[in-house]
Amino acid sequence: MAGKGPHCSFVLLAEFDIDSGAQLTYQFPQPLGTDEGLLANLMLPDGAERHLEDWTIFFLNQTPFNTIAPVLALETESSDNQSNGEEGSPELLYVLNLVRTKHDKSVRRGAVVKAMAICTRHPFIQIFKPVLLLALDDYFANPSQECLARLFDAINSMNISAAPTLTRCEKLIMRASERKDIFAEKFSTHIPPLPLKAAHKTTGSNGSHSSEDGVIISARARSTTAASDPNPTHPSSPSDSSFSLGGSAVWVNDDSVIIDSQVGVAIGAGPGSVGGASVSGSSVLTSRGRRSTDTSSGSSHAYNGGAIPTSSDPHLRSGISKDTHFFQTSIAYKGHTLPIKLPLATFPEEVGEYSLIQLIQTFSAPLITISGPLHPHLHTNGILTHPIIILFNALVTGKRILFLGHNIPAGQVANYVLSACALGSGCGAVLRGFIERSFPYAGLAGGEDWVSMPAYIAGVTNPIFETSGSWDLLMDIGTGRVVVHKDIHTSFPTTMAPPALVNPTMPRPIKAENSTGSEDDIQRIATRDGKDGNQKSEFAAKQDSLDNMFIEDLISAITSHFGETLVRMRFTEYVVRFVRLASRYEELAVGSTKLGYGSAPFSDGSLGSGIVFPDEGVAYKELTANASRIEGWRRSKSYQYCVQDFKKYQATAAIQGFDVSHQLLRLRLVKNLPDAEVELIVRSIADNLRTYEQIVELLTFMAPHTGGLQPLSFCLFHHQESVREATVDIFNELRQNPVGVIFLQALNHFQRYAYVRQAHARESRMKDLSHGLAPPPHLVSRTPSNRSEVSLGVL
């Protein structure tokens, strides 16, 4: 994560002079080589004197007019982390600016306005707010360039060399998980073992459990125990066993030899438990004559001989964050040590502390008004298109978007712009190209430059920009107005309809519902719906459209106090599905696609691929409803980036040869899957799950809020033994890694026991074969997992 180059590239200081206006007083450590007047006006936004304090954000190196040219070249990190992705282009600099007004009757105008800003290559600029506050206080008390030098040195002295660098897949897993010990093993390469007392901590059998206990005694551990204790209290206890899941003993056959260290692991153990477990507690005789190990015993948190620390571990190592979503470090400034929580799962398209919840609530209130002409790129559901969907459509189709916040602090306006960029990009995880054309705060200075930029996303506080008319969609934060420009059809003509989609199961092509058809078509549809022909633009409006239902679900979740994480995950899924839908659309309209795997059904022993629909009717209904905005997106730069990203993904993916997402969606959504397809899916996954990278890539498609491993766990109960065996293979591979164990722990007790029971049975069979013990003839054909051995008279 440390990368190359300093954390802070420049520190700027601007002041307002009543005679000469905004002035850039200092640039440290060297001049930026760009328009000083532009920088000063960005640091001192319009109406700054009306607020005691305000935060603003703007970017450098976006366009020719704000590209810096310092005398001494800057050290920059690899271009892999650049948000714009342009080869040879300078790295984007994020500028965090604090402006403060101090009222003083002894000066002209009765106030002193100063602003200090830092330029950094890190998108998580919010971590620098505390030190910037101290530095500006310092400057007010002692105005000199030394304050800027101290701030510059303090930030660049921040040590993040030990912060783990996560891959894209690891970031996706981390941000989807609420576990505070996710990827805890990455925080240090040298993990000391737990003290013996910590590894064998016990609690009362009727007490509460700090973790879900799950105990599997390995044969190796039992033999060691038997050898060290010549007079055991219970001679038969080493061969008895039980698995504790959530405090309830789940039985395994008496004559079983519990899974060896290669297979035995405490699936139900506490957070971070990965390796073999040791048992403490007493052995008691149950009413069925079997012995049970005390289920209140804790398990050792061992992995490769070491301990994985967790937030609930009393022996947590110093230096490890209590929440592994962040790396904890500090900045020392003038005797003050400021704790810093560095987010580890941030993508370049996510800048600052944006809030999708705030964006949705602002433009979902009952008093929201939508005005202007309907456009097929924006209004995918006619007049009933939700404002947030209109905003998303404008983002992906490259419209000029203006956020207006009259008399609202510029920092709040900037947050709406950053939230919009995250919205369009799927929270930075799916699409890109939004930050490079966004201007979180834009003023009159340099306005002629950014206004002329195509597809800009800008935030302004001056209402004069509304009257200028150089925008396509206006989002008024203060009043809740959503205005589509009256000349949008001139800027984006819709004379050409999207290609008709040919459904091989229907006698004629299906036209896009929002495409520009003939007047007769529009009149016919309007008459069919019982509407007057003058209301022809409303023919596609449906109250129960998928987009409306999606937004209603989000609003319901927000009302029920679900957090920002869930909302972000839902929007990431929404954008992922949009891209896969566009890929399918391209196949039908053009004949091939560059956005994803080609759509194909399961046939002749070959796995299917592409987007998954419940049935063909739903598929073509959804495709035609989205045809216009997909056509608009295909003309945008974001589309070009997406094509590049998929090509790179195909070359670097850990799991090659089939569409993993398609297979998991088939298991999750489709009823009555053919047995042959289920078997091929689980066997293909099992055969391609050998490395850590493959395991992590698989888990990115199985987010906890969508059920996690549940689709695969159902295969443990399949009536075909080959399917169950392949699923056990998958879970055995997952169990070899800490992150896989965390996902296994999220299964319910019934699913976990099904896995443990079948893994144990396999180990027992292998042991019998290794000793030359052939099973009885009536047990050669094992029973399906949905029929108990007791009911079949085996026990």
Secondary structure, 3 states (H helix, E strand, C coil): CCCCCCCEEEEEEEEEECCCEEEEEEEECCCCCCCHHHHHHHHCCCCHHHCCEEEEEEEECCCHHHCCCCCCCCCCCCHHHCCCCCCCCCCCEEEEEEEEEEECCCCHHHEEEEEEEEEECCCCHHHHHHHHHHHHHHHHHCCCHHHHHHHHHHHHCCCCCCCCCCCHHHHHHHHHCCCCCCCHHHHCCCCCCCCHHHHCCECCCCCCCCCCCCCCCCHHHHHHHHHHCCCCCCCCHHHCCEEEECCEEEECCCCCCCCCCCCCCCCCCCCCCCCCCCCCCCEEECCCCCEEECCCECCCCEECCEECCCCCCCCCCCCCCCCCCEEEEEEEECCEEEEEEEECCCCCCCCCCCCHHHHHHHCCCCCCEEECCCCCCCCCCHHHCCHHHHHHHHHHCCCCEEEECCCCCHHHHHHHHHHHHHHHHCCCCCCCCCHHHEECCCCCCCHHHHHCCCCCEEEECCCHHHHHCCCCEEEECCCCEEEECCCHHHHCCCCCCCCCECCCCCCCCECCCCCCCCHHHHHHHHHHCCCCHHHHHHCCCCCCCHHHHHHHHHHHHHHCCCCHHHHHHHHHHHHHHHHHHHHHHHHHHCCCCCCCCCCECCECCECCECCCCCCHHHHHHHHHHHHHHHHHHCCCHHHHHHHHHHHHHHHHCCCCCCCHHHHHHHHHHCCCCCHHHHHHHHHHHHHCCCCHHHHHHHHHCCCHHHCCCHHHHHHHHCCCHHHHHHHHHHHHHHCCCHHHHHHHHCCCHHHHHHHHHHHHHHHHHHHHHHCCCCCCHHHCCCCCCCCCCCCCCCC
